[in-house]
Amino acid sequence: MARTVGAYEAKTHLPQLLDEVEAGETITITKRGKAVAELRPVTLDRERALLAIEEIHAARKGRKLGGLRVKKLIEEGRRF
């Protein structure tokens, strides 16, 4: 079962709570008794990430900038 802490306690003891989460705990943060957030360990799905990268590369194939240079687009964006 996940541990529950109030928002004030979470703010006051965040470093300790992060240590607990790093160790595998899940902590629910409440505000006026209502759950508003959850701290939990990050899980990385390597296969899913690689698939997303492949999809980005596939979507990019064959697309052209119509003679524009990326550097020029970046410079224009900085002017605004």
N, CA, C and O atoms as a Maestro MAE file, in Angstrom:
{
 s_m_m2io_version
 :::
 2.0.0
}

f_m_ct {
 s_m_title
 :::
 protein
 m_atom[320] {
  # First column is atom index #
  i_m_mmod_type
  r_m_x_coord
  r_m_y_coord
  r_m_z_coord
  i_m_residue_number
  s_m_chain_name
  s_m_pdb_residue_name
  s_m_pdb_atom_name
  i_m_atomic_number
  :::
  1 25 0.839 -1.187 0.000 1 A "MET " " N  " 7
  2 3 0.000 0.000 0.000 1 A "MET " " CA " 6
  3 2 0.883 1.249 0.000 1 A "MET " " C  " 6
  4 15 1.901 1.309 0.689 1 A "MET " " O  " 8
  5 25 0.473 2.236 -0.782 2 A "ALA " " N  " 7
  6 3 1.244 3.469 -0.891 2 A "ALA " " CA " 6
  7 2 1.102 4.300 0.373 2 A "ALA " " C  " 6
  8 15 0.048 4.329 1.008 2 A "ALA " " O  " 8
  9 25 2.167 4.961 0.713 3 A "ARG " " N  " 7
  10 3 2.153 5.869 1.856 3 A "ARG " " CA " 6
  11 2 1.478 7.173 1.424 3 A "ARG " " C  " 6
  12 15 1.611 7.588 0.273 3 A "ARG " " O  " 8
  13 25 0.762 7.810 2.335 4 A "THR " " N  " 7
  14 3 0.078 9.060 2.048 4 A "THR " " CA " 6
  15 2 0.627 10.159 2.942 4 A "THR " " C  " 6
  16 15 0.790 9.964 4.146 4 A "THR " " O  " 8
  17 25 0.916 11.327 2.346 5 A "VAL " " N  " 7
  18 3 1.380 12.479 3.120 5 A "VAL " " CA " 6
  19 2 0.622 13.713 2.649 5 A "VAL " " C  " 6
  20 15 0.188 13.782 1.499 5 A "VAL " " O  " 8
  21 25 0.467 14.668 3.527 6 A "GLY " " N  " 7
  22 3 -0.170 15.930 3.176 6 A "GLY " " CA " 6
  23 2 0.776 16.811 2.379 6 A "GLY " " C  " 6
  24 15 1.989 16.605 2.393 6 A "GLY " " O  " 8
  25 25 0.217 17.791 1.687 7 A "ALA " " N  " 7
  26 3 1.012 18.683 0.845 7 A "ALA " " CA " 6
  27 2 2.085 19.422 1.647 7 A "ALA " " C  " 6
  28 15 3.217 19.567 1.186 7 A "ALA " " O  " 8
  29 25 1.730 19.890 2.845 8 A "TYR " " N  " 7
  30 3 2.700 20.610 3.664 8 A "TYR " " CA " 6
  31 2 3.869 19.698 4.038 8 A "TYR " " C  " 6
  32 15 5.030 20.098 3.945 8 A "TYR " " O  " 8
  33 25 3.559 18.485 4.459 9 A "GLU " " N  " 7
  34 3 4.619 17.537 4.816 9 A "GLU " " CA " 6
  35 2 5.479 17.209 3.601 9 A "GLU " " C  " 6
  36 15 6.700 17.098 3.713 9 A "GLU " " O  " 8
  37 25 4.843 17.055 2.440 10 A "ALA " " N  " 7
  38 3 5.593 16.756 1.222 10 A "ALA " " CA " 6
  39 2 6.565 17.883 0.902 10 A "ALA " " C  " 6
  40 15 7.716 17.642 0.538 10 A "ALA " " O  " 8
  41 25 6.087 19.114 1.042 11 A "LYS " " N  " 7
  42 3 6.942 20.272 0.766 11 A "LYS " " CA " 6
  43 2 8.094 20.341 1.763 11 A "LYS " " C  " 6
  44 15 9.234 20.618 1.390 11 A "LYS " " O  " 8
  45 25 7.795 20.095 3.006 12 A "THR " " N  " 7
  46 3 8.782 20.203 4.069 12 A "THR " " CA " 6
  47 2 9.824 19.092 4.016 12 A "THR " " C  " 6
  48 15 10.994 19.317 4.326 12 A "THR " " O  " 8
  49 25 9.400 17.898 3.625 13 A "HIS " " N  " 7
  50 3 10.285 16.732 3.677 13 A "HIS " " CA " 6
  51 2 10.573 16.129 2.301 13 A "HIS " " C  " 6
  52 15 10.828 14.929 2.193 13 A "HIS " " O  " 8
  53 25 10.535 16.942 1.261 14 A "LEU " " N  " 7
  54 3 10.715 16.427 -0.098 14 A "LEU " " CA " 6
  55 2 11.994 15.611 -0.287 14 A "LEU " " C  " 6
  56 15 11.924 14.533 -0.879 14 A "LEU " " O  " 8
  57 25 13.146 16.061 0.179 15 A "PRO " " N  " 7
  58 3 14.358 15.257 -0.033 15 A "PRO " " CA " 6
  59 2 14.239 13.826 0.550 15 A "PRO " " C  " 6
  60 15 14.665 12.857 -0.078 15 A "PRO " " O  " 8
  61 25 13.667 13.718 1.733 16 A "GLN " " N  " 7
  62 3 13.504 12.397 2.346 16 A "GLN " " CA " 6
  63 2 12.499 11.558 1.554 16 A "GLN " " C  " 6
  64 15 12.698 10.359 1.359 16 A "GLN " " O  " 8
  65 25 11.426 12.195 1.104 17 A "LEU " " N  " 7
  66 3 10.428 11.470 0.310 17 A "LEU " " CA " 6
  67 2 11.042 10.966 -0.994 17 A "LEU " " C  " 6
  68 15 10.763 9.846 -1.421 17 A "LEU " " O  " 8
  69 25 11.872 11.784 -1.622 18 A "LEU " " N  " 7
  70 3 12.526 11.353 -2.859 18 A "LEU " " CA " 6
  71 2 13.459 10.174 -2.614 18 A "LEU " " C  " 6
  72 15 13.572 9.286 -3.460 18 A "LEU " " O  " 8
  73 25 14.127 10.159 -1.466 19 A "ASP " " N  " 7
  74 3 14.970 9.007 -1.123 19 A "ASP " " CA " 6
  75 2 14.124 7.742 -1.026 19 A "ASP " " C  " 6
  76 15 14.534 6.679 -1.494 19 A "ASP " " O  " 8
  77 25 12.946 7.858 -0.420 20 A "GLU " " N  " 7
  78 3 12.054 6.698 -0.289 20 A "GLU " " CA " 6
  79 2 11.563 6.237 -1.653 20 A "GLU " " C  " 6
  80 15 11.483 5.036 -1.914 20 A "GLU " " O  " 8
  81 25 11.235 7.182 -2.520 21 A "VAL " " N  " 7
  82 3 10.773 6.830 -3.864 21 A "VAL " " CA " 6
  83 2 11.895 6.158 -4.642 21 A "VAL " " C  " 6
  84 15 11.668 5.187 -5.363 21 A "VAL " " O  " 8
  85 25 13.101 6.680 -4.490 22 A "GLU " " N  " 7
  86 3 14.255 6.088 -5.162 22 A "GLU " " CA " 6
  87 2 14.463 4.645 -4.716 22 A "GLU " " C  " 6
  88 15 14.946 3.810 -5.481 22 A "GLU " " O  " 8
  89 25 14.092 4.363 -3.471 23 A "ALA " " N  " 7
  90 3 14.223 3.005 -2.929 23 A "ALA " " CA " 6
  91 2 13.060 2.107 -3.348 23 A "ALA " " C  " 6
  92 15 13.023 0.934 -2.978 23 A "ALA " " O  " 8
  93 25 12.104 2.652 -4.122 24 A "GLY " " N  " 7
  94 3 11.025 1.825 -4.636 24 A "GLY " " CA " 6
  95 2 9.643 2.097 -4.066 24 A "GLY " " C  " 6
  96 15 8.670 1.473 -4.491 24 A "GLY " " O  " 8
  97 25 9.536 3.014 -3.116 25 A "GLU " " N  " 7
  98 3 8.242 3.318 -2.497 25 A "GLU " " CA " 6
  99 2 7.396 4.203 -3.413 25 A "GLU " " C  " 6
  100 15 7.927 4.934 -4.248 25 A "GLU " " O  " 8
  101 25 6.089 4.129 -3.249 26 A "THR " " N  " 7
  102 3 5.157 5.038 -3.907 26 A "THR " " CA " 6
  103 2 4.493 5.869 -2.827 26 A "THR " " C  " 6
  104 15 4.051 5.336 -1.809 26 A "THR " " O  " 8
  105 25 4.421 7.184 -3.048 27 A "ILE " " N  " 7
  106 3 3.871 8.093 -2.039 27 A "ILE " " CA " 6
  107 2 2.775 8.936 -2.683 27 A "ILE " " C  " 6
  108 15 2.988 9.568 -3.717 27 A "ILE " " O  " 8
  109 25 1.605 8.935 -2.061 28 A "THR " " N  " 7
  110 3 0.489 9.754 -2.523 28 A "THR " " CA " 6
  111 2 0.475 11.045 -1.724 28 A "THR " " C  " 6
  112 15 0.579 11.026 -0.498 28 A "THR " " O  " 8
  113 25 0.345 12.170 -2.423 29 A "ILE " " N  " 7
  114 3 0.293 13.480 -1.771 29 A "ILE " " CA " 6
  115 2 -1.155 13.957 -1.781 29 A "ILE " " C  " 6
  116 15 -1.833 13.928 -2.809 29 A "ILE " " O  " 8
  117 25 -1.608 14.395 -0.614 30 A "THR " " N  " 7
  118 3 -2.987 14.855 -0.500 30 A "THR " " CA " 6
  119 2 -3.040 16.343 -0.193 30 A "THR " " C  " 6
  120 15 -2.093 16.920 0.342 30 A "THR " " O  " 8
  121 25 -4.163 16.947 -0.541 31 A "LYS " " N  " 7
  122 3 -4.421 18.347 -0.224 31 A "LYS " " CA " 6
  123 2 -5.839 18.392 0.337 31 A "LYS " " C  " 6
  124 15 -6.810 18.097 -0.359 31 A "LYS " " O  " 8
  125 25 -5.932 18.767 1.606 32 A "ARG " " N  " 7
  126 3 -7.210 18.765 2.317 32 A "ARG " " CA " 6
  127 2 -7.877 17.387 2.269 32 A "ARG " " C  " 6
  128 15 -9.094 17.266 2.127 32 A "ARG " " O  " 8
  129 25 -7.039 16.357 2.392 33 A "GLY " " N  " 7
  130 3 -7.529 14.984 2.446 33 A "GLY " " CA " 6
  131 2 -7.817 14.339 1.105 33 A "GLY " " C  " 6
  132 15 -8.184 13.165 1.055 33 A "GLY " " O  " 8
  133 25 -7.658 15.079 0.014 34 A "LYS " " N  " 7
  134 3 -7.927 14.549 -1.318 34 A "LYS " " CA " 6
  135 2 -6.605 14.289 -2.042 34 A "LYS " " C  " 6
  136 15 -5.729 15.154 -2.072 34 A "LYS " " O  " 8
  137 25 -6.464 13.097 -2.623 35 A "ALA " " N  " 7
  138 3 -5.243 12.755 -3.358 35 A "ALA " " CA " 6
  139 2 -5.108 13.663 -4.577 35 A "ALA " " C  " 6
  140 15 -6.027 13.775 -5.388 35 A "ALA " " O  " 8
  141 25 -3.939 14.315 -4.695 36 A "VAL " " N  " 7
  142 3 -3.714 15.230 -5.816 36 A "VAL " " CA " 6
  143 2 -2.483 14.877 -6.646 36 A "VAL " " C  " 6
  144 15 -2.347 15.341 -7.778 36 A "VAL " " O  " 8
  145 25 -1.587 14.060 -6.095 37 A "ALA " " N  " 7
  146 3 -0.371 13.711 -6.825 37 A "ALA " " CA " 6
  147 2 0.183 12.399 -6.292 37 A "ALA " " C  " 6
  148 15 -0.163 11.942 -5.203 37 A "ALA " " O  " 8
  149 25 1.057 11.810 -7.102 38 A "GLU " " N  " 7
  150 3 1.691 10.567 -6.685 38 A "GLU " " CA " 6
  151 2 3.167 10.623 -7.049 38 A "GLU " " C  " 6
  152 15 3.521 10.953 -8.181 38 A "GLU " " O  " 8
  153 25 4.013 10.306 -6.102 39 A "LEU " " N  " 7
  154 3 5.453 10.178 -6.350 39 A "LEU " " CA " 6
  155 2 5.734 8.699 -6.470 39 A "LEU " " C  " 6
  156 15 5.397 7.921 -5.578 39 A "LEU " " O  " 8
  157 25 6.354 8.307 -7.573 40 A "ARG " " N  " 7
  158 3 6.683 6.896 -7.756 40 A "ARG " " CA " 6
  159 2 7.966 6.784 -8.559 40 A "ARG " " C  " 6
  160 15 8.338 7.719 -9.267 40 A "ARG " " O  " 8
  161 25 8.643 5.656 -8.459 41 A "PRO " " N  " 7
  162 3 9.886 5.493 -9.211 41 A "PRO " " CA " 6
  163 2 9.622 5.557 -10.719 41 A "PRO " " C  " 6
  164 15 8.575 5.122 -11.198 41 A "PRO " " O  " 8
  165 25 10.570 6.095 -11.437 42 A "VAL " " N  " 7
  166 3 10.478 6.161 -12.890 42 A "VAL " " CA " 6
  167 2 10.816 4.794 -13.455 42 A "VAL " " C  " 6
  168 15 11.788 4.157 -13.049 42 A "VAL " " O  " 8
  169 25 10.003 4.358 -14.392 43 A "THR " " N  " 7
  170 3 10.310 3.100 -15.084 43 A "THR " " CA " 6
  171 2 10.523 3.426 -16.547 43 A "THR " " C  " 6
  172 15 9.691 4.083 -17.173 43 A "THR " " O  " 8
  173 25 11.618 2.977 -17.082 44 A "LEU " " N  " 7
  174 3 11.943 3.231 -18.476 44 A "LEU " " CA " 6
  175 2 11.674 1.978 -19.292 44 A "LEU " " C  " 6
  176 15 12.111 0.884 -18.934 44 A "LEU " " O  " 8
  177 25 10.965 2.145 -20.370 45 A "ASP " " N  " 7
  178 3 10.678 1.040 -21.271 45 A "ASP " " CA " 6
  179 2 11.541 1.231 -22.511 45 A "ASP " " C  " 6
  180 15 11.164 1.944 -23.441 45 A "ASP " " O  " 8
  181 25 12.699 0.588 -22.513 46 A "ARG " " N  " 7
  182 3 13.677 0.777 -23.589 46 A "ARG " " CA " 6
  183 2 13.095 0.428 -24.954 46 A "ARG " " C  " 6
  184 15 13.316 1.153 -25.924 46 A "ARG " " O  " 8
  185 25 12.356 -0.669 -25.040 47 A "GLU " " N  " 7
  186 3 11.790 -1.076 -26.325 47 A "GLU " " CA " 6
  187 2 10.821 -0.022 -26.853 47 A "GLU " " C  " 6
  188 15 10.823 0.294 -28.043 47 A "GLU " " O  " 8
  189 25 9.997 0.516 -25.964 48 A "ARG " " N  " 7
  190 3 9.027 1.531 -26.369 48 A "ARG " " CA " 6
  191 2 9.734 2.800 -26.844 48 A "ARG " " C  " 6
  192 15 9.311 3.423 -27.818 48 A "ARG " " O  " 8
  193 25 10.803 3.178 -26.162 49 A "ALA " " N  " 7
  194 3 11.564 4.361 -26.552 49 A "ALA " " CA " 6
  195 2 12.206 4.164 -27.924 49 A "ALA " " C  " 6
  196 15 12.172 5.066 -28.761 49 A "ALA " " O  " 8
  197 25 12.786 2.996 -28.155 50 A "LEU " " N  " 7
  198 3 13.420 2.724 -29.452 50 A "LEU " " CA " 6
  199 2 12.394 2.723 -30.569 50 A "LEU " " C  " 6
  200 15 12.667 3.214 -31.664 50 A "LEU " " O  " 8
  201 25 11.208 2.173 -30.303 51 A "LEU " " N  " 7
  202 3 10.140 2.176 -31.294 51 A "LEU " " CA " 6
  203 2 9.728 3.606 -31.630 51 A "LEU " " C  " 6
  204 15 9.505 3.926 -32.798 51 A "LEU " " O  " 8
  205 25 9.625 4.467 -30.624 52 A "ALA " " N  " 7
  206 3 9.263 5.868 -30.854 52 A "ALA " " CA " 6
  207 2 10.317 6.560 -31.710 52 A "ALA " " C  " 6
  208 15 9.979 7.350 -32.591 52 A "ALA " " O  " 8
  209 25 11.578 6.273 -31.459 53 A "ILE " " N  " 7
  210 3 12.666 6.866 -32.254 53 A "ILE " " CA " 6
  211 2 12.557 6.415 -33.701 53 A "ILE " " C  " 6
  212 15 12.708 7.224 -34.617 53 A "ILE " " O  " 8
  213 25 12.297 5.132 -33.914 54 A "GLU " " N  " 7
  214 3 12.137 4.608 -35.273 54 A "GLU " " CA " 6
  215 2 10.967 5.284 -35.982 54 A "GLU " " C  " 6
  216 15 11.061 5.611 -37.165 54 A "GLU " " O  " 8
  217 25 9.874 5.491 -35.267 55 A "GLU " " N  " 7
  218 3 8.703 6.142 -35.858 55 A "GLU " " CA " 6
  219 2 9.006 7.583 -36.244 55 A "GLU " " C  " 6
  220 15 8.536 8.064 -37.276 55 A "GLU " " O  " 8
  221 25 9.781 8.268 -35.428 56 A "ILE " " N  " 7
  222 3 10.169 9.644 -35.745 56 A "ILE " " CA " 6
  223 2 11.025 9.670 -36.999 56 A "ILE " " C  " 6
  224 15 10.822 10.509 -37.876 56 A "ILE " " O  " 8
  225 25 11.984 8.751 -37.089 57 A "HIS " " N  " 7
  226 3 12.844 8.679 -38.273 57 A "HIS " " CA " 6
  227 2 12.022 8.360 -39.521 57 A "HIS " " C  " 6
  228 15 12.257 8.947 -40.577 57 A "HIS " " O  " 8
  229 25 11.067 7.445 -39.417 58 A "ALA " " N  " 7
  230 3 10.228 7.079 -40.557 58 A "ALA " " CA " 6
  231 2 9.369 8.260 -41.003 58 A "ALA " " C  " 6
  232 15 9.219 8.491 -42.203 58 A "ALA " " O  " 8
  233 25 8.808 9.005 -40.064 59 A "ALA " " N  " 7
  234 3 7.965 10.146 -40.402 59 A "ALA " " CA " 6
  235 2 8.773 11.256 -41.073 59 A "ALA " " C  " 6
  236 15 8.247 12.027 -41.876 59 A "ALA " " O  " 8
  237 25 10.044 11.322 -40.732 60 A "ARG " " N  " 7
  238 3 10.926 12.361 -41.244 60 A "ARG " " CA " 6
  239 2 11.390 12.070 -42.677 60 A "ARG " " C  " 6
  240 15 11.700 12.993 -43.430 60 A "ARG " " O  " 8
  241 25 11.438 10.789 -43.048 61 A "LYS " " N  " 7
  242 3 11.948 10.393 -44.361 61 A "LYS " " CA " 6
  243 2 11.163 11.042 -45.485 61 A "LYS " " C  " 6
  244 15 9.933 11.070 -45.472 61 A "LYS " " O  " 8
  245 25 11.893 11.559 -46.452 62 A "GLY " " N  " 7
  246 3 11.272 12.135 -47.628 62 A "GLY " " CA " 6
  247 2 10.759 13.548 -47.449 62 A "GLY " " C  " 6
  248 15 10.307 14.161 -48.416 62 A "GLY " " O  " 8
  249 25 10.814 14.078 -46.254 63 A "ARG " " N  " 7
  250 3 10.340 15.451 -46.029 63 A "ARG " " CA " 6
  251 2 11.494 16.423 -46.267 63 A "ARG " " C  " 6
  252 15 12.616 16.213 -45.806 63 A "ARG " " O  " 8
  253 25 11.194 17.460 -46.978 64 A "LYS " " N  " 7
  254 3 12.208 18.461 -47.302 64 A "LYS " " CA " 6
  255 2 11.796 19.816 -46.757 64 A "LYS " " C  " 6
  256 15 10.624 20.054 -46.466 64 A "LYS " " O  " 8
  257 25 12.754 20.683 -46.626 65 A "LEU " " N  " 7
  258 3 12.485 22.028 -46.124 65 A "LEU " " CA " 6
  259 2 12.318 23.034 -47.264 65 A "LEU " " C  " 6
  260 15 12.262 24.241 -47.027 65 A "LEU " " O  " 8
  261 25 12.239 22.543 -48.480 66 A "GLY " " N  " 7
  262 3 12.024 23.445 -49.619 66 A "GLY " " CA " 6
  263 2 13.157 24.427 -49.816 66 A "GLY " " C  " 6
  264 15 12.918 25.593 -50.128 66 A "GLY " " O  " 8
  265 25 14.378 23.979 -49.641 67 A "GLY " " N  " 7
  266 3 15.533 24.845 -49.849 67 A "GLY " " CA " 6
  267 2 15.931 25.677 -48.636 67 A "GLY " " C  " 6
  268 15 16.965 26.344 -48.657 67 A "GLY " " O  " 8
  269 25 15.138 25.645 -47.601 68 A "LEU " " N  " 7
  270 3 15.471 26.388 -46.386 68 A "LEU " " CA " 6
  271 2 16.554 25.660 -45.596 68 A "LEU " " C  " 6
  272 15 16.664 24.436 -45.664 68 A "LEU " " O  " 8
  273 25 17.328 26.396 -44.871 69 A "ARG " " N  " 7
  274 3 18.359 25.828 -44.015 69 A "ARG " " CA " 6
  275 2 17.890 25.898 -42.559 69 A "ARG " " C  " 6
  276 15 17.307 26.897 -42.137 69 A "ARG " " O  " 8
  277 25 18.146 24.840 -41.803 70 A "VAL " " N  " 7
  278 3 17.742 24.791 -40.400 70 A "VAL " " CA " 6
  279 2 18.365 25.951 -39.636 70 A "VAL " " C  " 6
  280 15 17.699 26.579 -38.813 70 A "VAL " " O  " 8
  281 25 19.621 26.238 -39.897 71 A "LYS " " N  " 7
  282 3 20.306 27.333 -39.208 71 A "LYS " " CA " 6
  283 2 19.579 28.657 -39.415 71 A "LYS " " C  " 6
  284 15 19.428 29.443 -38.480 71 A "LYS " " O  " 8
  285 25 19.129 28.900 -40.644 72 A "LYS " " N  " 7
  286 3 18.411 30.148 -40.940 72 A "LYS " " CA " 6
  287 2 17.076 30.186 -40.200 72 A "LYS " " C  " 6
  288 15 16.687 31.237 -39.691 72 A "LYS " " O  " 8
  289 25 16.376 29.068 -40.131 73 A "LEU " " N  " 7
  290 3 15.104 29.008 -39.412 73 A "LEU " " CA " 6
  291 2 15.303 29.281 -37.919 73 A "LEU " " C  " 6
  292 15 14.500 29.972 -37.292 73 A "LEU " " O  " 8
  293 25 16.369 28.739 -37.369 74 A "ILE " " N  " 7
  294 3 16.673 28.970 -35.952 74 A "ILE " " CA " 6
  295 2 16.960 30.447 -35.708 74 A "ILE " " C  " 6
  296 15 16.469 31.032 -34.743 74 A "ILE " " O  " 8
  297 25 17.752 31.039 -36.584 75 A "GLU " " N  " 7
  298 3 18.073 32.464 -36.441 75 A "GLU " " CA " 6
  299 2 16.810 33.320 -36.529 75 A "GLU " " C  " 6
  300 15 16.657 34.276 -35.769 75 A "GLU " " O  " 8
  301 25 15.900 32.982 -37.455 76 A "GLU " " N  " 7
  302 3 14.639 33.733 -37.565 76 A "GLU " " CA " 6
  303 2 13.810 33.583 -36.304 76 A "GLU " " C  " 6
  304 15 13.208 34.554 -35.844 76 A "GLU " " O  " 8
  305 25 13.767 32.394 -35.740 77 A "GLY " " N  " 7
  306 3 13.001 32.152 -34.543 77 A "GLY " " CA " 6
  307 2 13.518 32.947 -33.366 77 A "GLY " " C  " 6
  308 15 12.738 33.349 -32.502 77 A "GLY " " O  " 8
  309 25 14.801 33.178 -33.316 78 A "ARG " " N  " 7
  310 3 15.401 33.946 -32.219 78 A "ARG " " CA " 6
  311 2 15.052 35.425 -32.285 78 A "ARG " " C  " 6
  312 15 15.139 36.126 -31.277 78 A "ARG " " O  " 8
  313 25 14.666 35.900 -33.440 79 A "ARG " " N  " 7
  314 3 14.335 37.317 -33.595 79 A "ARG " " CA " 6
  315 2 12.980 37.641 -32.970 79 A "ARG " " C  " 6
  316 15 12.695 38.800 -32.667 79 A "ARG " " O  " 8
  317 25 12.151 36.626 -32.779 80 A "PHE " " N  " 7
  318 3 10.793 36.889 -32.277 80 A "PHE " " CA " 6
  319 2 10.727 36.684 -30.831 80 A "PHE " " C  " 6
  320 15 9.666 36.858 -30.230 80 A "PHE " " O  " 8
  :::
 }
 m_bond[319] {
  # First column is bond index #
  i_m_from
  i_m_to
  i_m_order
  :::
  1 1 2 1
  2 2 3 1
  3 3 4 2
  4 3 5 1
  5 5 6 1
  6 6 7 1
  7 7 8 2
  8 7 9 1
  9 9 10 1
  10 10 11 1
  11 11 12 2
  12 11 13 1
  13 13 14 1
  14 14 15 1
  15 15 16 2
  16 15 17 1
  17 17 18 1
  18 18 19 1
  19 19 20 2
  20 19 21 1
  21 21 22 1
  22 22 23 1
  23 23 24 2
  24 23 25 1
  25 25 26 1
  26 26 27 1
  27 27 28 2
  28 27 29 1
  29 29 30 1
  30 30 31 1
  31 31 32 2
  32 31 33 1
  33 33 34 1
  34 34 35 1
  35 35 36 2
  36 35 37 1
  37 37 38 1
  38 38 39 1
  39 39 40 2
  40 39 41 1
  41 41 42 1
  42 42 43 1
  43 43 44 2
  44 43 45 1
  45 45 46 1
  46 46 47 1
  47 47 48 2
  48 47 49 1
  49 49 50 1
  50 50 51 1
  51 51 52 2
  52 51 53 1
  53 53 54 1
  54 54 55 1
  55 55 56 2
  56 55 57 1
  57 57 58 1
  58 58 59 1
  59 59 60 2
  60 59 61 1
  61 61 62 1
  62 62 63 1
  63 63 64 2
  64 63 65 1
  65 65 66 1
  66 66 67 1
  67 67 68 2
  68 67 69 1
  69 69 70 1
  70 70 71 1
  71 71 72 2
  72 71 73 1
  73 73 74 1
  74 74 75 1
  75 75 76 2
  76 75 77 1
  77 77 78 1
  78 78 79 1
  79 79 80 2
  80 79 81 1
  81 81 82 1
  82 82 83 1
  83 83 84 2
  84 83 85 1
  85 85 86 1
  86 86 87 1
  87 87 88 2
  88 87 89 1
  89 89 90 1
  90 90 91 1
  91 91 92 2
  92 91 93 1
  93 93 94 1
  94 94 95 1
  95 95 96 2
  96 95 97 1
  97 97 98 1
  98 98 99 1
  99 99 100 2
  100 99 101 1
  101 101 102 1
  102 102 103 1
  103 103 104 2
  104 103 105 1
  105 105 106 1
  106 106 107 1
  107 107 108 2
  108 107 109 1
  109 109 110 1
  110 110 111 1
  111 111 112 2
  112 111 113 1
  113 113 114 1
  114 114 115 1
  115 115 116 2
  116 115 117 1
  117 117 118 1
  118 118 119 1
  119 119 120 2
  120 119 121 1
  121 121 122 1
  122 122 123 1
  123 123 124 2
  124 123 125 1
  125 125 126 1
  126 126 127 1
  127 127 128 2
  128 127 129 1
  129 129 130 1
  130 130 131 1
  131 131 132 2
  132 131 133 1
  133 133 134 1
  134 134 135 1
  135 135 136 2
  136 135 137 1
  137 137 138 1
  138 138 139 1
  139 139 140 2
  140 139 141 1
  141 141 142 1
  142 142 143 1
  143 143 144 2
  144 143 145 1
  145 145 146 1
  146 146 147 1
  147 147 148 2
  148 147 149 1
  149 149 150 1
  150 150 151 1
  151 151 152 2
  152 151 153 1
  153 153 154 1
  154 154 155 1
  155 155 156 2
  156 155 157 1
  157 157 158 1
  158 158 159 1
  159 159 160 2
  160 159 161 1
  161 161 162 1
  162 162 163 1
  163 163 164 2
  164 163 165 1
  165 165 166 1
  166 166 167 1
  167 167 168 2
  168 167 169 1
  169 169 170 1
  170 170 171 1
  171 171 172 2
  172 171 173 1
  173 173 174 1
  174 174 175 1
  175 175 176 2
  176 175 177 1
  177 177 178 1
  178 178 179 1
  179 179 180 2
  180 179 181 1
  181 181 182 1
  182 182 183 1
  183 183 184 2
  184 183 185 1
  185 185 186 1
  186 186 187 1
  187 187 188 2
  188 187 189 1
  189 189 190 1
  190 190 191 1
  191 191 192 2
  192 191 193 1
  193 193 194 1
  194 194 195 1
  195 195 196 2
  196 195 197 1
  197 197 198 1
  198 198 199 1
  199 199 200 2
  200 199 201 1
  201 201 202 1
  202 202 203 1
  203 203 204 2
  204 203 205 1
  205 205 206 1
  206 206 207 1
  207 207 208 2
  208 207 209 1
  209 209 210 1
  210 210 211 1
  211 211 212 2
  212 211 213 1
  213 213 214 1
  214 214 215 1
  215 215 216 2
  216 215 217 1
  217 217 218 1
  218 218 219 1
  219 219 220 2
  220 219 221 1
  221 221 222 1
  222 222 223 1
  223 223 224 2
  224 223 225 1
  225 225 226 1
  226 226 227 1
  227 227 228 2
  228 227 229 1
  229 229 230 1
  230 230 231 1
  231 231 232 2
  232 231 233 1
  233 233 234 1
  234 234 235 1
  235 235 236 2
  236 235 237 1
  237 237 238 1
  238 238 239 1
  239 239 240 2
  240 239 241 1
  241 241 242 1
  242 242 243 1
  243 243 244 2
  244 243 245 1
  245 245 246 1
  246 246 247 1
  247 247 248 2
  248 247 249 1
  249 249 250 1
  250 250 251 1
  251 251 252 2
  252 251 253 1
  253 253 254 1
  254 254 255 1
  255 255 256 2
  256 255 257 1
  257 257 258 1
  258 258 259 1
  259 259 260 2
  260 259 261 1
  261 261 262 1
  262 262 263 1
  263 263 264 2
  264 263 265 1
  265 265 266 1
  266 266 267 1
  267 267 268 2
  268 267 269 1
  269 269 270 1
  270 270 271 1
  271 271 272 2
  272 271 273 1
  273 273 274 1
  274 274 275 1
  275 275 276 2
  276 275 277 1
  277 277 278 1
  278 278 279 1
  279 279 280 2
  280 279 281 1
  281 281 282 1
  282 282 283 1
  283 283 284 2
  284 283 285 1
  285 285 286 1
  286 286 287 1
  287 287 288 2
  288 287 289 1
  289 289 290 1
  290 290 291 1
  291 291 292 2
  292 291 293 1
  293 293 294 1
  294 294 295 1
  295 295 296 2
  296 295 297 1
  297 297 298 1
  298 298 299 1
  299 299 300 2
  300 299 301 1
  301 301 302 1
  302 302 303 1
  303 303 304 2
  304 303 305 1
  305 305 306 1
  306 306 307 1
  307 307 308 2
  308 307 309 1
  309 309 310 1
  310 310 311 1
  311 311 312 2
  312 311 313 1
  313 313 314 1
  314 314 315 1
  315 315 316 2
  316 315 317 1
  317 317 318 1
  318 318 319 1
  319 319 320 2
  :::
 }
}
